[in-house]
Amino acid sequence: MADLGTVTITEEKGSFIQKIAFAWTSENGGGDAGKATKTTSNTYSGEVVRLVTVPGTDAPSDNYGVQILDEDGTDILMGAGANRDEANTEQVLASSLGCVANDLLTLSVSAAGNARKGTVYLYLR
C-alpha cells in the first residue's frame, strides 16, 4: 500500500507494553482526499490492549475511520476504529480489539476530510 497524506510514526519497543503513535495529516484533494496511510518500520506480535484516537487542531470529519492492517490486510482493531469523533479523544479497550503475529502494521485513515489532522495511539502486549 502506497503512503498517503503525511504520517509520522513513533515506535516504542522493548518494554512489556509496546506503543506506536501515528501522527497523521490526510490527503488534500484528488481521488485520495481524506485518506492517510503509512507502514511501521518494525514488526509486532501480541495482543492489542488499547486504541486511542485524538483529533488534531484541524479536526477530521465526524465519523472518520481508522484501521490498523497487518501484512494479510486484516484490521487488527476488528472494526473498533470506525466512526471516530471529530471533537473528542476516544479509547477502545482490549476486549474489543485483536492481535498480531510478527507483522508490519499499516495505518489507514479514511473519510477524514481534506488536510485534516489527528493522532492514533496503539498499545500492544
MOPAC internal coordinates of N, CA, C and O (Angstrom, degrees):
PM7 1SCF
backbone

  N    0.0000 0     0.00 0     0.00 0    0    0    0
  C    1.4496 1     0.00 0     0.00 0    1    0    0
  C    1.5275 1   108.13 1     0.00 0    2    1    0
  O    1.2310 1   121.01 1   -51.59 1    3    2    1
  N    1.3244 1   115.67 1   128.41 1    3    2    1
  C    1.4660 1   120.55 1   179.80 1    5    3    2
  C    1.5280 1   110.65 1   -73.86 1    6    5    3
  O    1.2310 1   121.20 1   -33.91 1    7    6    5
  N    1.3244 1   115.31 1   146.09 1    7    6    5
  C    1.4699 1   119.83 1   176.40 1    9    7    6
  C    1.5276 1   109.74 1   -64.10 1   10    9    7
  O    1.2310 1   120.85 1   -40.18 1   11   10    9
  N    1.3279 1   115.97 1   139.82 1   11   10    9
  C    1.4602 1   122.61 1   174.90 1   13   11   10
  C    1.5194 1   108.43 1  -128.74 1   14   13   11
  O    1.2310 1   120.42 1   -30.88 1   15   14   13
  N    1.3244 1   116.81 1   149.12 1   15   14   13
  C    1.4566 1   119.72 1  -178.60 1   17   15   14
  C    1.5176 1   109.74 1    63.60 1   18   17   15
  O    1.2310 1   121.08 1    21.21 1   19   18   17
  N    1.3092 1   115.54 1  -158.79 1   19   18   17
  C    1.4580 1   122.40 1   176.77 1   21   19   18
  C    1.5192 1   107.61 1  -122.06 1   22   21   19
  O    1.2310 1   120.79 1   -55.88 1   23   22   21
  N    1.3251 1   116.10 1   124.12 1   23   22   21
  C    1.4679 1   120.67 1   179.18 1   25   23   22
  C    1.5197 1   108.68 1  -132.28 1   26   25   23
  O    1.2310 1   120.88 1   -52.55 1   27   26   25
  N    1.3287 1   115.93 1   127.45 1   27   26   25
  C    1.4668 1   121.60 1   173.20 1   29   27   26
  C    1.5201 1   106.87 1  -107.21 1   30   29   27
  O    1.2310 1   121.02 1   -55.77 1   31   30   29
  N    1.3191 1   115.65 1   124.23 1   31   30   29
  C    1.4650 1   121.08 1  -178.09 1   33   31   30
  C    1.5206 1   109.24 1  -108.13 1   34   33   31
  O    1.2310 1   120.70 1   -50.68 1   35   34   33
  N    1.3301 1   116.27 1   129.32 1   35   34   33
  C    1.4564 1   122.68 1   173.50 1   37   35   34
  C    1.5175 1   107.27 1  -115.47 1   38   37   35
  O    1.2310 1   120.49 1   -61.16 1   39   38   37
  N    1.3354 1   116.66 1   118.84 1   39   38   37
  C    1.4577 1   121.80 1  -175.50 1   41   39   38
  C    1.5283 1   110.10 1  -112.60 1   42   41   39
  O    1.2310 1   120.98 1   -58.01 1   43   42   41
  N    1.3331 1   115.73 1   121.99 1   43   42   41
  C    1.4629 1   121.96 1   177.19 1   45   43   42
  C    1.5222 1   108.39 1  -111.93 1   46   45   43
  O    1.2310 1   121.18 1   -74.40 1   47   46   45
  N    1.3300 1   115.35 1   105.60 1   47   46   45
  C    1.4661 1   121.32 1   179.84 1   49   47   46
  C    1.5193 1   109.61 1  -115.82 1   50   49   47
  O    1.2310 1   121.05 1   -13.29 1   51   50   49
  N    1.3213 1   115.60 1   166.71 1   51   50   49
  C    1.4466 1   119.69 1   173.00 1   53   51   50
  C    1.5047 1   114.91 1   103.45 1   54   53   51
  O    1.2310 1   119.92 1   167.77 1   55   54   53
  N    1.3079 1   117.76 1   -12.23 1   55   54   53
  C    1.4585 1   119.85 1   176.68 1   57   55   54
  C    1.5228 1   109.00 1  -105.21 1   58   57   55
  O    1.2310 1   120.95 1    -3.36 1   59   58   57
  N    1.3109 1   115.78 1   176.64 1   59   58   57
  C    1.4711 1   120.53 1   179.58 1   61   59   58
  C    1.5217 1   110.42 1   -60.10 1   62   61   59
  O    1.2310 1   120.24 1   138.15 1   63   62   61
  N    1.3155 1   117.14 1   -41.85 1   63   62   61
  C    1.4603 1   122.86 1   175.18 1   65   63   62
  C    1.5241 1   107.64 1  -104.69 1   66   65   63
  O    1.2310 1   120.51 1   -51.36 1   67   66   65
  N    1.3260 1   116.63 1   128.64 1   67   66   65
  C    1.4558 1   122.25 1   176.47 1   69   67   66
  C    1.5241 1   108.59 1   -99.96 1   70   69   67
  O    1.2310 1   120.33 1   -37.35 1   71   70   69
  N    1.3219 1   116.97 1   142.65 1   71   70   69
  C    1.4612 1   121.58 1  -176.96 1   73   71   70
  C    1.5224 1   109.51 1  -129.04 1   74   73   71
  O    1.2310 1   121.45 1   -46.28 1   75   74   73
  N    1.3263 1   114.83 1   133.72 1   75   74   73
  C    1.4581 1   121.18 1   174.90 1   77   75   74
  C    1.5252 1   107.15 1  -123.30 1   78   77   75
  O    1.2310 1   120.64 1   -52.21 1   79   78   77
  N    1.3289 1   116.38 1   127.79 1   79   78   77
  C    1.4673 1   121.43 1   174.91 1   81   79   78
  C    1.5268 1   108.01 1  -111.37 1   82   81   79
  O    1.2310 1   120.79 1   -52.99 1   83   82   81
  N    1.3249 1   116.09 1   127.01 1   83   82   81
  C    1.4600 1   123.18 1   176.47 1   85   83   82
  C    1.5341 1   107.20 1  -113.35 1   86   85   83
  O    1.2310 1   119.56 1   -77.81 1   87   86   85
  N    1.3334 1   118.45 1   102.19 1   87   86   85
  C    1.4667 1   122.26 1   175.64 1   89   87   86
  C    1.5213 1   106.39 1   -92.78 1   90   89   87
  O    1.2310 1   120.05 1   -64.03 1   91   90   89
  N    1.3193 1   117.52 1   115.97 1   91   90   89
  C    1.4612 1   121.02 1  -170.21 1   93   91   90
  C    1.5303 1   113.39 1  -123.95 1   94   93   91
  O    1.2310 1   121.82 1   -28.02 1   95   94   93
  N    1.3317 1   114.11 1   151.98 1   95   94   93
  C    1.4602 1   124.03 1   168.93 1   97   95   94
  C    1.5196 1   105.86 1  -130.07 1   98   97   95
  O    1.2310 1   119.98 1   -53.42 1   99   98   97
  N    1.3164 1   117.65 1   126.58 1   99   98   97
  C    1.4578 1   121.46 1  -175.76 1  101   99   98
  C    1.5313 1   111.85 1   -75.97 1  102  101   99
  O    1.2310 1   121.59 1   -19.81 1  103  102  101
  N    1.3395 1   114.57 1   160.19 1  103  102  101
  C    1.4697 1   122.12 1   176.33 1  105  103  102
  C    1.5218 1   110.19 1   -57.28 1  106  105  103
  O    1.2310 1   120.90 1   -31.42 1  107  106  105
  N    1.3227 1   115.89 1   148.58 1  107  106  105
  C    1.4600 1   121.67 1  -179.63 1  109  107  106
  C    1.5232 1   109.36 1  -114.40 1  110  109  107
  O    1.2310 1   120.51 1   -90.45 1  111  110  109
  N    1.3245 1   116.64 1    89.55 1  111  110  109
  C    1.4611 1   121.32 1   176.68 1  113  111  110
  C    1.5145 1   113.22 1    96.93 1  114  113  111
  O    1.2310 1   121.34 1    -8.68 1  115  114  113
  N    1.3278 1   115.04 1   171.32 1  115  114  113
  C    1.4583 1   121.39 1  -179.80 1  117  115  114
  C    1.5191 1   112.26 1    77.69 1  118  117  115
  O    1.2310 1   121.01 1     6.86 1  119  118  117
  N    1.3113 1   115.67 1  -173.14 1  119  118  117
  C    1.4614 1   121.80 1  -177.33 1  121  119  118
  C    1.5106 1   114.78 1   -67.00 1  122  121  119
  O    1.2310 1   120.42 1   161.16 1  123  122  121
  N    1.3360 1   116.80 1   -18.84 1  123  122  121
  C    1.4663 1   120.50 1  -179.37 1  125  123  122
  C    1.5291 1   112.16 1  -106.73 1  126  125  123
  O    1.2310 1   119.95 1  -163.31 1  127  126  125
  N    1.3268 1   117.69 1    16.69 1  127  126  125
  C    1.4606 1   121.51 1  -179.71 1  129  127  126
  C    1.5245 1   110.66 1   -55.08 1  130  129  127
  O    1.2310 1   120.90 1   -41.83 1  131  130  129
  N    1.3365 1   115.88 1   138.17 1  131  130  129
  C    1.4588 1   121.11 1   178.00 1  133  131  130
  C    1.5165 1   114.74 1    82.55 1  134  133  131
  O    1.2310 1   119.97 1  -175.69 1  135  134  133
  N    1.3356 1   117.65 1     4.31 1  135  134  133
  C    1.4640 1   121.19 1  -179.02 1  137  135  134
  C    1.5257 1   111.02 1  -111.76 1  138  137  135
  O    1.2310 1   121.18 1   -27.17 1  139  138  137
  N    1.3380 1   115.36 1   152.83 1  139  138  137
  C    1.4632 1   122.06 1   172.98 1  141  139  138
  C    1.5232 1   107.87 1  -147.23 1  142  141  139
  O    1.2310 1   120.17 1   -47.55 1  143  142  141
  N    1.3291 1   117.29 1   132.45 1  143  142  141
  C    1.4676 1   121.14 1   177.90 1  145  143  142
  C    1.5301 1   110.07 1  -143.72 1  146  145  143
  O    1.2310 1   121.38 1   -32.59 1  147  146  145
  N    1.3325 1   114.96 1   147.41 1  147  146  145
  C    1.4626 1   121.31 1   172.07 1  149  147  146
  C    1.5225 1   108.14 1  -168.83 1  150  149  147
  O    1.2310 1   121.09 1   -28.90 1  151  150  149
  N    1.3475 1   115.51 1   151.10 1  151  150  149
  C    1.4571 1   122.77 1  -176.17 1  153  151  150
  C    1.5288 1   111.04 1  -108.58 1  154  153  151
  O    1.2310 1   120.75 1   -37.07 1  155  154  153
  N    1.3283 1   116.17 1   142.93 1  155  154  153
  C    1.4643 1   122.05 1   178.30 1  157  155  154
  C    1.5271 1   111.15 1   -63.36 1  158  157  155
  O    1.2310 1   120.79 1   -20.70 1  159  158  157
  N    1.3171 1   116.09 1   159.30 1  159  158  157
  C    1.4635 1   122.00 1   175.04 1  161  159  158
  C    1.5195 1   111.27 1   -83.96 1  162  161  159
  O    1.2310 1   120.53 1   150.96 1  163  162  161
  N    1.3356 1   116.58 1   -29.04 1  163  162  161
  C    1.4621 1   122.62 1  -176.71 1  165  163  162
  C    1.5216 1   111.13 1  -105.06 1  166  165  163
  O    1.2310 1   121.03 1   -24.09 1  167  166  165
  N    1.3375 1   115.64 1   155.91 1  167  166  165
  C    1.4627 1   120.85 1   172.11 1  169  167  166
  C    1.5194 1   109.02 1   -88.12 1  170  169  167
  O    1.2310 1   121.16 1   -23.39 1  171  170  169
  N    1.3328 1   115.38 1   156.61 1  171  170  169
  C    1.4652 1   121.46 1  -178.25 1  173  171  170
  C    1.5196 1   110.46 1  -133.90 1  174  173  171
  O    1.2310 1   121.41 1   -31.42 1  175  174  173
  N    1.3290 1   114.90 1   148.58 1  175  174  173
  C    1.4601 1   123.03 1   173.31 1  177  175  174
  C    1.5130 1   107.88 1  -137.74 1  178  177  175
  O    1.2310 1   120.63 1   -38.23 1  179  178  177
  N    1.3170 1   116.39 1   141.77 1  179  178  177
  C    1.4534 1   120.12 1   174.40 1  181  179  178
  C    1.5099 1   113.35 1   136.32 1  182  181  179
  O    1.2310 1   122.32 1     6.57 1  183  182  181
  N    1.3108 1   113.17 1  -173.43 1  183  182  181
  C    1.4594 1   122.50 1  -179.93 1  185  183  182
  C    1.5256 1   109.53 1   -92.02 1  186  185  183
  O    1.2310 1   120.64 1   -43.77 1  187  186  185
  N    1.3235 1   116.39 1   136.23 1  187  186  185
  C    1.4616 1   120.60 1   174.04 1  189  187  186
  C    1.5258 1   106.65 1   -79.37 1  190  189  187
  O    1.2310 1   120.52 1   -60.70 1  191  190  189
  N    1.3344 1   116.61 1   119.30 1  191  190  189
  C    1.4635 1   119.84 1  -174.38 1  193  191  190
  C    1.5291 1   113.77 1  -106.60 1  194  193  191
  O    1.2310 1   120.04 1   166.92 1  195  194  193
  N    1.3446 1   117.52 1   -13.08 1  195  194  193
  C    1.4693 1   118.70 1   179.57 1  197  195  194
  C    1.5264 1   109.28 1  -164.89 1  198  197  195
  O    1.2310 1   121.07 1   -40.72 1  199  198  197
  N    1.3155 1   115.55 1   139.28 1  199  198  197
  C    1.4515 1   124.03 1   172.86 1  201  199  198
  C    1.5207 1   107.50 1  -124.43 1  202  201  199
  O    1.2310 1   120.49 1   -49.06 1  203  202  201
  N    1.3335 1   116.68 1   130.94 1  203  202  201
  C    1.4602 1   121.49 1   176.12 1  205  203  202
  C    1.5259 1   107.39 1  -127.37 1  206  205  203
  O    1.2310 1   120.39 1   -49.99 1  207  206  205
  N    1.3475 1   116.85 1   130.01 1  207  206  205
  C    1.4597 1   121.26 1   174.48 1  209  207  206
  C    1.5250 1   108.27 1  -117.26 1  210  209  207
  O    1.2310 1   121.39 1   -49.54 1  211  210  209
  N    1.3442 1   114.95 1   130.46 1  211  210  209
  C    1.4608 1   121.71 1  -176.66 1  213  211  210
  C    1.5281 1   108.24 1  -125.68 1  214  213  211
  O    1.2310 1   119.81 1   -64.68 1  215  214  213
  N    1.3391 1   117.97 1   115.32 1  215  214  213
  C    1.4593 1   118.95 1   176.49 1  217  215  214
  C    1.5226 1   110.55 1   -67.58 1  218  217  215
  O    1.2310 1   120.47 1   -32.11 1  219  218  217
  N    1.3304 1   116.71 1   147.89 1  219  218  217
  C    1.4571 1   120.78 1  -178.84 1  221  219  218
  C    1.5194 1   112.71 1   -89.00 1  222  221  219
  O    1.2310 1   121.32 1     6.62 1  223  222  221
  N    1.3321 1   115.08 1  -173.38 1  223  222  221
  C    1.4649 1   120.65 1   179.71 1  225  223  222
  C    1.5241 1   111.44 1   -66.06 1  226  225  223
  O    1.2310 1   120.06 1   144.68 1  227  226  225
  N    1.3283 1   117.50 1   -35.32 1  227  226  225
  C    1.4625 1   122.78 1   169.06 1  229  227  226
  C    1.5226 1   105.59 1   -96.80 1  230  229  227
  O    1.2310 1   120.94 1   -98.56 1  231  230  229
  N    1.3207 1   115.81 1    81.44 1  231  230  229
  C    1.4697 1   122.66 1  -167.96 1  233  231  230
  C    1.5232 1   112.35 1   -59.75 1  234  233  231
  O    1.2310 1   120.53 1   -36.40 1  235  234  233
  N    1.3206 1   116.58 1   143.60 1  235  234  233
  C    1.4611 1   120.79 1   176.05 1  237  235  234
  C    1.5270 1   111.02 1   -69.53 1  238  237  235
  O    1.2310 1   121.24 1   -13.44 1  239  238  237
  N    1.3203 1   115.23 1   166.56 1  239  238  237
  C    1.4596 1   120.86 1   175.79 1  241  239  238
  C    1.5231 1   110.00 1   -64.05 1  242  241  239
  O    1.2310 1   120.87 1   -31.00 1  243  242  241
  N    1.3273 1   115.93 1   149.00 1  243  242  241
  C    1.4633 1   120.29 1   177.97 1  245  243  242
  C    1.5253 1   109.83 1   -60.68 1  246  245  243
  O    1.2310 1   121.16 1   -38.28 1  247  246  245
  N    1.3180 1   115.39 1   141.72 1  247  246  245
  C    1.4683 1   123.68 1   178.85 1  249  247  246
  C    1.5258 1   113.25 1    67.92 1  250  249  247
  O    1.2310 1   120.35 1  -151.48 1  251  250  249
  N    1.3497 1   116.94 1    28.52 1  251  250  249
  C    1.4650 1   119.28 1   173.16 1  253  251  250
  C    1.5252 1   108.81 1   -65.71 1  254  253  251
  O    1.2310 1   120.35 1   -17.83 1  255  254  253
  N    1.3278 1   116.93 1   162.17 1  255  254  253
  C    1.4604 1   120.76 1  -176.31 1  257  255  254
  C    1.5067 1   113.51 1  -116.93 1  258  257  255
  O    1.2310 1   121.17 1   -32.82 1  259  258  257
  N    1.3247 1   115.38 1   147.18 1  259  258  257
  C    1.4576 1   122.95 1   176.41 1  261  259  258
  C    1.5277 1   108.56 1  -129.26 1  262  261  259
  O    1.2310 1   120.85 1   -49.11 1  263  262  261
  N    1.3124 1   115.98 1   130.89 1  263  262  261
  C    1.4550 1   122.01 1   169.99 1  265  263  262
  C    1.5211 1   108.34 1  -127.52 1  266  265  263
  O    1.2310 1   120.71 1   -30.99 1  267  266  265
  N    1.3217 1   116.25 1   149.01 1  267  266  265
  C    1.4593 1   122.46 1   168.95 1  269  267  266
  C    1.5229 1   105.10 1  -119.34 1  270  269  267
  O    1.2310 1   121.05 1   -67.56 1  271  270  269
  N    1.3250 1   115.60 1   112.44 1  271  270  269
  C    1.4605 1   121.14 1  -173.80 1  273  271  270
  C    1.5219 1   111.05 1  -100.19 1  274  273  271
  O    1.2310 1   120.90 1   -43.23 1  275  274  273
  N    1.3441 1   115.88 1   136.77 1  275  274  273
  C    1.4626 1   120.13 1   173.11 1  277  275  274
  C    1.5328 1   108.18 1   -83.94 1  278  277  275
  O    1.2310 1   120.30 1     3.54 1  279  278  277
  N    1.3210 1   117.04 1  -176.46 1  279  278  277
  C    1.4672 1   120.50 1  -176.90 1  281  279  278
  C    1.5208 1   112.85 1   -68.39 1  282  281  279
  O    1.2310 1   119.60 1   165.83 1  283  282  281
  N    1.3270 1   118.37 1   -14.17 1  283  282  281
  C    1.4646 1   122.30 1   175.58 1  285  283  282
  C    1.5239 1   111.66 1   -89.89 1  286  285  283
  O    1.2310 1   120.48 1   178.68 1  287  286  285
  N    1.3424 1   116.68 1    -1.32 1  287  286  285
  C    1.4571 1   120.94 1  -179.04 1  289  287  286
  C    1.5158 1   113.73 1    81.61 1  290  289  287
  O    1.2310 1   120.28 1  -164.78 1  291  290  289
  N    1.3340 1   117.07 1    15.22 1  291  290  289
  C    1.4620 1   122.46 1  -179.92 1  293  291  290
  C    1.5225 1   110.29 1   -92.90 1  294  293  291
  O    1.2310 1   120.79 1   -44.84 1  295  294  293
  N    1.3187 1   116.09 1   135.16 1  295  294  293
  C    1.4633 1   121.97 1   178.93 1  297  295  294
  C    1.5275 1   109.51 1   -75.33 1  298  297  295
  O    1.2310 1   120.09 1   -70.31 1  299  298  297
  N    1.3329 1   117.43 1   109.69 1  299  298  297
  C    1.4701 1   120.14 1  -178.65 1  301  299  298
  C    1.5274 1   111.98 1   -74.06 1  302  301  299
  O    1.2310 1   120.33 1   173.07 1  303  302  301
  N    1.3364 1   116.97 1    -6.93 1  303  302  301
  C    1.4702 1   120.64 1   174.49 1  305  303  302
  C    1.5274 1   111.15 1   -85.57 1  306  305  303
  O    1.2310 1   120.47 1   172.84 1  307  306  305
  N    1.3127 1   116.70 1    -7.16 1  307  306  305
  C    1.4723 1   123.25 1   177.57 1  309  307  306
  C    1.5353 1   111.21 1    55.64 1  310  309  307
  O    1.2310 1   120.80 1  -141.57 1  311  310  309
  N    1.3333 1   116.08 1    38.43 1  311  310  309
  C    1.4571 1   121.23 1   177.73 1  313  311  310
  C    1.5180 1   115.09 1    84.34 1  314  313  311
  O    1.2310 1   120.01 1   176.60 1  315  314  313
  N    1.3376 1   117.59 1    -3.40 1  315  314  313
  C    1.4709 1   120.71 1  -175.37 1  317  315  314
  C    1.5268 1   113.33 1   -72.41 1  318  317  315
  O    1.2310 1   119.88 1   171.95 1  319  318  317
  N    1.3285 1   117.84 1    -8.05 1  319  318  317
  C    1.4563 1   120.82 1   178.23 1  321  319  318
  C    1.5233 1   113.52 1   -92.45 1  322  321  319
  O    1.2310 1   120.27 1  -174.37 1  323  322  321
  N    1.3190 1   117.09 1     5.63 1  323  322  321
  C    1.4666 1   120.91 1   179.58 1  325  323  322
  C    1.5216 1   110.73 1   -76.71 1  326  325  323
  O    1.2310 1   121.13 1   -26.61 1  327  326  325
  N    1.3150 1   115.43 1   153.39 1  327  326  325
  C    1.4714 1   122.79 1   172.33 1  329  327  326
  C    1.5279 1   113.34 1    55.23 1  330  329  327
  O    1.2310 1   120.38 1  -127.86 1  331  330  329
  N    1.3229 1   116.88 1    52.14 1  331  330  329
  C    1.4680 1   122.15 1   177.59 1  333  331  330
  C    1.5341 1   109.90 1   -75.55 1  334  333  331
  O    1.2310 1   120.71 1   -31.52 1  335  334  333
  N    1.3021 1   116.26 1   148.48 1  335  334  333
  C    1.4622 1   122.11 1  -177.72 1  337  335  334
  C    1.5207 1   111.39 1   -82.25 1  338  337  335
  O    1.2310 1   120.33 1   -36.70 1  339  338  337
  N    1.3378 1   116.97 1   143.30 1  339  338  337
  C    1.4618 1   121.41 1  -178.74 1  341  339  338
  C    1.5154 1   113.44 1   -80.93 1  342  341  339
  O    1.2310 1   119.64 1   164.94 1  343  342  341
  N    1.3281 1   118.29 1   -15.06 1  343  342  341
  C    1.4668 1   120.09 1  -172.95 1  345  343  342
  C    1.5225 1   114.18 1  -116.51 1  346  345  343
  O    1.2310 1   119.62 1   159.59 1  347  346  345
  N    1.3188 1   118.32 1   -20.41 1  347  346  345
  C    1.4679 1   121.26 1  -171.70 1  349  347  346
  C    1.5185 1   112.41 1  -121.83 1  350  349  347
  O    1.2310 1   121.20 1   -35.20 1  351  350  349
  N    1.3290 1   115.31 1   144.80 1  351  350  349
  C    1.4550 1   120.79 1   170.00 1  353  351  350
  C    1.5209 1   107.73 1   -69.02 1  354  353  351
  O    1.2310 1   120.84 1   -47.17 1  355  354  353
  N    1.3370 1   116.00 1   132.83 1  355  354  353
  C    1.4668 1   120.58 1   179.51 1  357  355  354
  C    1.5173 1   109.72 1  -125.03 1  358  357  355
  O    1.2310 1   121.15 1   -30.98 1  359  358  357
  N    1.3379 1   115.40 1   149.02 1  359  358  357
  C    1.4626 1   122.10 1   179.64 1  361  359  358
  C    1.5194 1   110.37 1  -128.00 1  362  361  359
  O    1.2310 1   121.21 1   -31.82 1  363  362  361
  N    1.3332 1   115.29 1   148.18 1  363  362  361
  C    1.4589 1   122.00 1   173.43 1  365  363  362
  C    1.5221 1   106.21 1  -128.80 1  366  365  363
  O    1.2310 1   120.42 1   -47.79 1  367  366  365
  N    1.3295 1   116.80 1   132.21 1  367  366  365
  C    1.4583 1   121.59 1  -178.62 1  369  367  366
  C    1.5255 1   112.45 1   -92.49 1  370  369  367
  O    1.2310 1   120.40 1   -10.52 1  371  370  369
  N    1.3099 1   116.85 1   169.48 1  371  370  369
  C    1.4572 1   124.63 1  -171.49 1  373  371  370
  C    1.5290 1   114.78 1   -54.68 1  374  373  371
  O    1.2310 1   119.58 1   146.43 1  375  374  373
  N    1.3111 1   118.40 1   -33.57 1  375  374  373
  C    1.4723 1   120.46 1  -175.50 1  377  375  374
  C    1.5255 1   112.80 1   -62.28 1  378  377  375
  O    1.2310 1   119.90 1   162.26 1  379  378  377
  N    1.3397 1   117.80 1   -17.74 1  379  378  377
  C    1.4649 1   121.72 1   179.85 1  381  379  378
  C    1.5302 1   112.84 1  -108.57 1  382  381  379
  O    1.2310 1   119.93 1  -173.23 1  383  382  381
  N    1.3227 1   117.75 1     6.77 1  383  382  381
  C    1.4586 1   122.30 1  -174.26 1  385  383  382
  C    1.5169 1   111.93 1  -117.67 1  386  385  383
  O    1.2310 1   120.33 1   -11.88 1  387  386  385
  N    1.3278 1   116.98 1   168.12 1  387  386  385
  C    1.4601 1   122.01 1  -175.59 1  389  387  386
  C    1.5099 1   114.01 1  -104.07 1  390  389  387
  O    1.2310 1   121.36 1    33.68 1  391  390  389
  N    1.3365 1   115.00 1  -146.32 1  391  390  389
  C    1.4587 1   121.85 1  -178.20 1  393  391  390
  C    1.5245 1   108.93 1  -146.04 1  394  393  391
  O    1.2310 1   121.20 1    -5.94 1  395  394  393
  N    1.3256 1   115.30 1   174.06 1  395  394  393
  C    1.4578 1   121.51 1   179.90 1  397  395  394
  C    1.5225 1   108.47 1  -144.53 1  398  397  395
  O    1.2310 1   120.63 1   -30.51 1  399  398  397
  N    1.3400 1   116.41 1   149.49 1  399  398  397
  C    1.4594 1   121.24 1  -179.48 1  401  399  398
  C    1.5220 1   110.27 1  -129.85 1  402  401  399
  O    1.2310 1   120.91 1   -81.21 1  403  402  401
  N    1.3426 1   115.86 1    98.79 1  403  402  401
  C    1.4583 1   123.62 1   172.50 1  405  403  402
  C    1.5315 1   113.26 1    53.43 1  406  405  403
  O    1.2310 1   120.51 1  -129.23 1  407  406  405
  N    1.3292 1   116.62 1    50.77 1  407  406  405
  C    1.4615 1   121.82 1  -179.42 1  409  407  406
  C    1.5194 1   111.31 1  -127.05 1  410  409  407
  O    1.2310 1   121.17 1   -27.89 1  411  410  409
  N    1.3368 1   115.37 1   152.11 1  411  410  409
  C    1.4552 1   121.00 1   163.95 1  413  411  410
  C    1.5218 1   107.26 1   -69.32 1  414  413  411
  O    1.2310 1   120.03 1   -27.75 1  415  414  413
  N    1.3277 1   117.54 1   152.25 1  415  414  413
  C    1.4652 1   121.35 1  -178.87 1  417  415  414
  C    1.5241 1   109.62 1  -119.54 1  418  417  415
  O    1.2310 1   121.03 1   -43.62 1  419  418  417
  N    1.3233 1   115.63 1   136.38 1  419  418  417
  C    1.4592 1   121.68 1  -178.56 1  421  419  418
  C    1.5127 1   110.53 1  -116.64 1  422  421  419
  O    1.2310 1   120.69 1   -58.09 1  423  422  421
  N    1.3259 1   116.29 1   121.91 1  423  422  421
  C    1.4569 1   121.88 1   172.31 1  425  423  422
  C    1.5215 1   108.25 1   -74.22 1  426  425  423
  O    1.2310 1   120.51 1   -42.97 1  427  426  425
  N    1.3313 1   116.62 1   137.03 1  427  426  425
  C    1.4568 1   122.44 1   173.43 1  429  427  426
  C    1.5265 1   108.22 1  -135.60 1  430  429  427
  O    1.2310 1   120.74 1   -68.95 1  431  430  429
  N    1.3307 1   116.18 1   111.05 1  431  430  429
  C    1.4613 1   122.29 1   177.07 1  433  431  430
  C    1.5193 1   107.27 1  -105.47 1  434  433  431
  O    1.2310 1   120.11 1   -42.75 1  435  434  433
  N    1.3291 1   117.39 1   137.25 1  435  434  433
  C    1.4581 1   121.15 1   179.78 1  437  435  434
  C    1.5249 1   110.68 1  -135.50 1  438  437  435
  O    1.2310 1   121.34 1   -23.86 1  439  438  437
  N    1.3343 1   115.04 1   156.14 1  439  438  437
  C    1.4727 1   123.44 1   174.65 1  441  439  438
  C    1.5271 1   112.74 1    56.90 1  442  441  439
  O    1.2310 1   120.35 1  -146.94 1  443  442  441
  N    1.3340 1   116.93 1    33.06 1  443  442  441
  C    1.4693 1   120.99 1  -177.15 1  445  443  442
  C    1.5250 1   113.28 1   -86.02 1  446  445  443
  O    1.2310 1   119.95 1   165.18 1  447  446  445
  N    1.3334 1   117.71 1   -14.82 1  447  446  445
  C    1.4551 1   120.65 1  -173.88 1  449  447  446
  C    1.5205 1   109.98 1    94.12 1  450  449  447
  O    1.2310 1   120.71 1   -16.78 1  451  450  449
  N    1.3266 1   116.25 1   163.22 1  451  450  449
  C    1.4628 1   121.77 1  -176.39 1  453  451  450
  C    1.5189 1   112.61 1   -70.84 1  454  453  451
  O    1.2310 1   120.86 1   -52.76 1  455  454  453
  N    1.3436 1   115.96 1   127.24 1  455  454  453
  C    1.4707 1   123.63 1   174.83 1  457  455  454
  C    1.5260 1   112.42 1    53.01 1  458  457  455
  O    1.2310 1   120.68 1  -138.21 1  459  458  457
  N    1.3089 1   116.30 1    41.79 1  459  458  457
  C    1.4701 1   122.16 1   177.34 1  461  459  458
  C    1.5193 1   109.27 1   -95.59 1  462  461  459
  O    1.2310 1   120.77 1   -17.84 1  463  462  461
  N    1.3487 1   116.13 1   162.16 1  463  462  461
  C    1.4634 1   119.94 1  -172.82 1  465  463  462
  C    1.5218 1   112.07 1  -130.38 1  466  465  463
  O    1.2310 1   121.83 1   -25.24 1  467  466  465
  N    1.3236 1   114.11 1   154.76 1  467  466  465
  C    1.4550 1   121.34 1   174.24 1  469  467  466
  C    1.5224 1   109.81 1  -172.67 1  470  469  467
  O    1.2310 1   121.59 1    -2.86 1  471  470  469
  N    1.3214 1   114.56 1   177.14 1  471  470  469
  C    1.4619 1   121.00 1   176.71 1  473  471  470
  C    1.5142 1   108.55 1  -136.11 1  474  473  471
  O    1.2310 1   121.19 1   -41.63 1  475  474  473
  N    1.3245 1   115.33 1   138.37 1  475  474  473
  C    1.4595 1   122.85 1   175.29 1  477  475  474
  C    1.5118 1   107.35 1  -115.84 1  478  477  475
  O    1.2310 1   120.95 1   -52.72 1  479  478  477
  N    1.3333 1   115.78 1   127.28 1  479  478  477
  C    1.4683 1   121.46 1   174.80 1  481  479  478
  C    1.5067 1   108.11 1  -111.08 1  482  481  479
  O    1.2310 1   120.86 1   -49.49 1  483  482  481
  N    1.3415 1   115.97 1   130.51 1  483  482  481
  C    1.4520 1   122.21 1   179.87 1  485  483  482
  C    1.5230 1   108.25 1  -123.74 1  486  485  483
  O    1.2310 1   120.73 1   -49.82 1  487  486  485
  N    1.3116 1   116.22 1   130.18 1  487  486  485
  C    1.4704 1   122.75 1   179.63 1  489  487  486
  C    1.5158 1   109.25 1  -116.37 1  490  489  487
  O    1.2310 1   120.55 1   -48.73 1  491  490  489
  N    1.3360 1   116.55 1   131.27 1  491  490  489
  C    1.4638 1   122.38 1  -179.63 1  493  491  490
  C    1.5275 1   109.92 1  -125.98 1  494  493  491
  O    1.2310 1   121.32 1   -30.43 1  495  494  493
  N    1.3172 1   115.08 1   149.57 1  495  494  493
  C    1.4706 1   121.17 1   175.53 1  497  495  494
  C    1.5022 1   107.88 1  -130.38 1  498  497  495
  O    1.2310 1   120.10 1   180.00 1  499  498  497

